[in-house]
Amino acid sequence: TNPALMGKDGKMIRSTEVSVEVSHTAIHDLKWKWDYEKFMNRLYIMREHYGNYMEYGSYDVTKAEDPFYDPPEHQMVGVGNIYLESLAFGLDIDEATPIIDYKGKEQGEVLVEMWVALFRPDCWQ
C-alpha cells in the first residue's frame, strides 16, 4: 500500500476527483474535461460575461476572453514503430509508418527519413 494514501490511524484515505465534461455542440465527438479549479475559474468568467450581456446587450468576445476556448495542447494520438537496425549497417531509412491508436485503429501515418551522418560527407559541411 502507498503510505501517502494512509491516514494517521492506518486506514486507507478515499479521495474523490471532481471534473466537468465539456463538449462542443457542433462537433459531438469533441469532448474534454476540466478539473474543479479550472471549472470554477471559467464559471466566474461566464457569469461576468452574462452580467455584461444583461447590462450592455450583445458584444464581441475575443478568444482570450472566451471561457470555453482552450488553446490546443499536445496530445498523443497513437504510436508508430520504426526499426533502426539498418542504421547500424549504414543504410538510410526512408519510409512511411502508420500511427496506431490505443484501440488498434490507424489514425494516420508519419513519414520518416533517417541516415547515419558518419557515412554522409555532405552532412559535415
C-alpha positions as CSV (number, residue, x, y, z in Angstrom):
1,T,0.0,0.0,0.0
2,N,1.1,3.5,-0.7
3,P,1.9,5.4,2.6
4,A,0.7,8.7,1.0
5,L,-2.9,7.2,0.9
6,M,-2.8,6.1,4.6
7,G,-4.4,8.1,7.4
8,K,-2.9,8.6,10.9
9,D,-5.0,5.6,12.1
10,G,-3.5,3.4,9.3
11,K,-6.7,3.2,7.3
12,M,-6.9,4.0,3.6
13,I,-7.9,7.5,2.7
14,R,-10.5,7.7,0.0
15,S,-10.4,10.6,-2.4
16,T,-12.8,11.9,-5.0
17,E,-11.8,13.9,-8.0
18,V,-14.5,16.1,-9.5
19,S,-14.3,17.1,-13.1
20,V,-16.7,18.6,-15.7
21,E,-17.0,17.2,-19.2
22,V,-17.3,19.9,-21.8
23,S,-18.5,19.1,-25.3
24,H,-18.6,21.1,-28.5
25,T,-22.3,21.5,-29.6
26,A,-21.5,21.5,-33.3
27,I,-18.9,18.7,-33.2
28,H,-20.3,16.0,-31.0
29,D,-17.1,13.9,-30.9
30,L,-15.1,16.8,-29.4
31,K,-15.0,16.5,-25.6
32,W,-12.6,17.4,-22.9
33,K,-12.6,17.6,-19.1
34,W,-12.0,20.5,-16.8
35,D,-10.8,19.9,-13.2
36,Y,-12.7,21.6,-10.4
37,E,-10.4,24.6,-10.1
38,K,-10.5,25.3,-13.9
39,F,-14.3,24.9,-13.9
40,M,-14.7,27.4,-11.1
41,N,-12.4,29.9,-12.8
42,R,-14.4,29.5,-16.1
43,L,-17.7,29.8,-14.3
44,Y,-16.6,33.1,-12.8
45,I,-15.8,34.3,-16.3
46,M,-19.1,33.0,-17.7
47,R,-21.0,34.9,-15.0
48,E,-19.0,38.1,-15.7
49,H,-19.9,37.8,-19.5
50,Y,-23.5,37.1,-18.7
51,G,-23.7,40.2,-16.4
52,N,-22.1,42.3,-19.2
53,Y,-24.6,40.9,-21.7
54,M,-27.5,41.7,-19.5
55,E,-26.2,45.2,-18.9
56,Y,-24.9,46.2,-22.4
57,G,-26.6,43.8,-24.7
58,S,-24.7,41.9,-27.4
59,Y,-20.9,42.3,-27.6
60,D,-17.9,40.5,-29.2
61,V,-15.6,38.3,-27.1
62,T,-12.1,37.6,-28.2
63,K,-10.6,34.1,-27.9
64,A,-8.5,35.2,-24.9
65,E,-11.8,36.3,-23.2
66,D,-13.9,33.3,-24.2
67,P,-14.4,31.0,-21.2
68,F,-15.0,28.0,-23.5
69,Y,-11.8,28.4,-25.5
70,D,-8.8,26.3,-24.6
71,P,-5.6,26.7,-26.7
72,P,-4.7,23.4,-28.3
73,E,-2.4,21.2,-26.3
74,H,-0.1,18.4,-27.4
75,Q,-2.0,15.1,-27.3
76,M,-0.7,11.7,-28.2
77,V,-2.9,10.2,-30.9
78,G,-1.0,6.9,-31.3
79,V,2.3,5.3,-31.8
80,G,4.4,4.3,-34.8
81,N,7.3,1.9,-34.9
82,I,10.5,2.5,-36.8
83,Y,13.1,-0.2,-36.7
84,L,16.6,1.3,-36.5
85,E,18.7,-1.8,-37.2
86,S,19.5,-0.8,-40.7
87,L,21.3,2.4,-39.4
88,A,23.8,0.1,-37.7
89,F,24.8,-1.1,-41.2
90,G,25.0,2.5,-42.6
91,L,21.7,2.1,-44.6
92,D,19.3,5.0,-44.8
93,I,15.7,4.8,-43.7
94,D,13.1,6.5,-45.8
95,E,9.6,5.1,-45.1
96,A,6.1,5.8,-44.0
97,T,4.8,4.1,-40.9
98,P,1.2,4.0,-39.7
99,I,0.2,5.7,-36.4
100,I,-1.9,3.3,-34.4
101,D,-4.1,4.5,-31.6
102,Y,-4.9,2.7,-28.3
103,K,-7.8,0.8,-29.9
104,G,-5.5,-0.6,-32.7
105,K,-7.0,1.7,-35.4
106,E,-4.8,3.5,-37.9
107,Q,-5.1,7.3,-37.3
108,G,-2.6,8.4,-39.9
109,E,1.0,7.9,-40.9
110,V,4.3,9.5,-40.3
111,L,7.0,10.0,-43.0
112,V,10.4,9.2,-41.6
113,E,13.8,9.8,-43.2
114,M,17.0,9.0,-41.2
115,W,20.6,8.4,-42.1
116,V,23.9,8.0,-40.3
117,A,25.8,11.2,-40.7
118,L,29.1,9.3,-40.4
119,F,28.5,7.8,-43.9
120,R,27.2,11.1,-45.5
121,P,30.0,13.5,-46.0
122,D,27.6,16.2,-47.2
123,C,26.2,16.4,-43.6
124,W,29.5,17.6,-42.3
125,Q,29.7,20.8,-44.4
